[in-house]
Amino acid sequence: MAERSSTGGFDPTGIDEEEWQILELQLEQTIPHYDKVNAWMTFGQDKHWRKNVRNHTIEGMKVLEVGCGPGSFAVDIVGVELTCLDPSDEMLQVARHRVGEARKNRGESEATFVQAVAESMPFDDNTFDFVCCLFSFRDFKDKKQGLTEILRVMRPGGKLVICDAGKANWLHGLFGSLWMNTAVQLIARVVTKEKNHAWKGLAKSYTHYGTNGFYRRMLKEVGFTQVQGRLLLPFGMASRFRATKPKGNTAN
Ligand SMILES: C[S@@+](CC[C@H](N)C(=O)[O-])C[C@H]1O[C@@H](n2cnc3c(N)ncnc32)[C@H](O)[C@@H]1O
């Protein structure tokens, strides 16, 4: 393990390759129970948070979801030209089937599925009107590089919305870690009926996640404007960032 070994492979700016590979395996293990555990651990709020992000889109937009996972967000987005990106082949297989069926039943065009990481995306500059990351930003290997790459593929004036864990400050983060390490572990155990479920490892990515202010600053440093970041109810357990690619920015 490289330079971040003193933080167990994670720090607020990113995750070591070795730790990230472990995290990916753990995320893949969550697939069968992912939506159910999420619903329980957020008191059912996750679906409202996802709906809120969908409400930022306008019909006909070119939309990119970075870190689509098993398609929990992408399945319900309508009226847009959709691209779903994820590094995990297993996640993409589930998303392709789930999102594909839903879009076919609604008579919509097929979505595009791309296997890649946020830090290096196979898209042209200035491509997407709207980019979103739902509970995936926390898992980026290099968050600044991921945001830089997102800015590059967005068209000038395009919008980014990120929804992820919420952390106001270290004290709030302490309560969050307590929640992740106790109640969430219990919920995951009951839902999965397994003692050694994947959520054991996932608590670590929350512990090392930065504060709201930290990522607001990072978004501005990378070049986004109109940066907003707020904690969501209940208890600020999630956060939502909104940012815009400046109109004059046509190349990165
Ligand atoms: C918790 S799932 C999110 C699923 C979905 N977006 C949702 O609405 O719940 C996180 C996803 O982020 C993906 N991910 C991890 N590292 C990533 C990276 N560097 N770039 C893009 N996606 C990444 C994982 O493979 C995983 O599928």
Ligand as a Chemical Component Dictionary entry (heavy atoms), coordinates in Angstrom:
data_LIG
# 
_chem_comp.id                   LIG 
_chem_comp.type                 NON-POLYMER 
_chem_comp.pdbx_formal_charge   0 
_chem_comp.three_letter_code    LIG 
# 
loop_
_chem_comp_atom.comp_id 
_chem_comp_atom.atom_id 
_chem_comp_atom.alt_atom_id 
_chem_comp_atom.type_symbol 
_chem_comp_atom.charge 
_chem_comp_atom.model_Cartn_x 
_chem_comp_atom.model_Cartn_y 
_chem_comp_atom.model_Cartn_z 
_chem_comp_atom.pdbx_ordinal 
LIG C1  C1  C 0  -23.111 2.355 -3.681  1  
LIG S1  S1  S 1  -23.061 2.130 -5.398  2  
LIG C2  C2  C 0  -24.147 3.395 -5.999  3  
LIG C3  C3  C 0  -25.333 2.863 -6.752  4  
LIG C4  C4  C 0  -26.327 3.853 -7.325  5  
LIG N1  N1  N 0  -25.723 4.975 -7.975  6  
LIG C5  C5  C 0  -27.366 4.333 -6.347  7  
LIG O1  O1  O 0  -28.156 5.212 -6.723  8  
LIG O2  O2  O -1 -27.462 3.848 -5.235  9  
LIG C6  C6  C 0  -21.490 2.875 -5.733  10 
LIG C7  C7  C 0  -20.981 2.559 -7.123  11 
LIG O3  O3  O 0  -19.843 3.392 -7.389  12 
LIG C8  C8  C 0  -18.981 2.662 -8.200  13 
LIG N2  N2  N 0  -17.626 3.239 -8.152  14 
LIG C9  C9  C 0  -16.626 2.957 -7.285  15 
LIG N3  N3  N 0  -15.517 3.618 -7.600  16 
LIG C10 C10 C 0  -15.805 4.346 -8.700  17 
LIG C11 C11 C 0  -15.022 5.218 -9.517  18 
LIG N4  N4  N 0  -13.761 5.465 -9.248  19 
LIG N5  N5  N 0  -15.630 5.771 -10.589 20 
LIG C12 C12 C 0  -16.933 5.515 -10.871 21 
LIG N6  N6  N 0  -17.711 4.686 -10.116 22 
LIG C13 C13 C 0  -17.152 4.115 -9.052  23 
LIG C14 C14 C 0  -19.029 1.250 -7.650  24 
LIG O4  O4  O 0  -18.597 0.282 -8.577  25 
LIG C15 C15 C 0  -20.501 1.129 -7.279  26 
LIG O5  O5  O 0  -21.219 0.487 -8.283  27 
# 
loop_
_chem_comp_bond.comp_id 
_chem_comp_bond.atom_id_1 
_chem_comp_bond.atom_id_2 
_chem_comp_bond.value_order 
_chem_comp_bond.pdbx_ordinal 
LIG C1  S1  SING 1  
LIG S1  C2  SING 2  
LIG S1  C6  SING 3  
LIG C2  C3  SING 4  
LIG C3  C4  SING 5  
LIG C4  N1  SING 6  
LIG C4  C5  SING 7  
LIG C5  O1  DOUB 8  
LIG C5  O2  SING 9  
LIG C6  C7  SING 10 
LIG C7  O3  SING 11 
LIG C7  C15 SING 12 
LIG O3  C8  SING 13 
LIG C8  N2  SING 14 
LIG C8  C14 SING 15 
LIG N2  C9  SING 16 
LIG N2  C13 SING 17 
LIG C9  N3  DOUB 18 
LIG N3  C10 SING 19 
LIG C10 C11 SING 20 
LIG C10 C13 DOUB 21 
LIG C11 N4  SING 22 
LIG C11 N5  DOUB 23 
LIG N5  C12 SING 24 
LIG C12 N6  DOUB 25 
LIG N6  C13 SING 26 
LIG C14 O4  SING 27 
LIG C14 C15 SING 28 
LIG C15 O5  SING 29 
# 
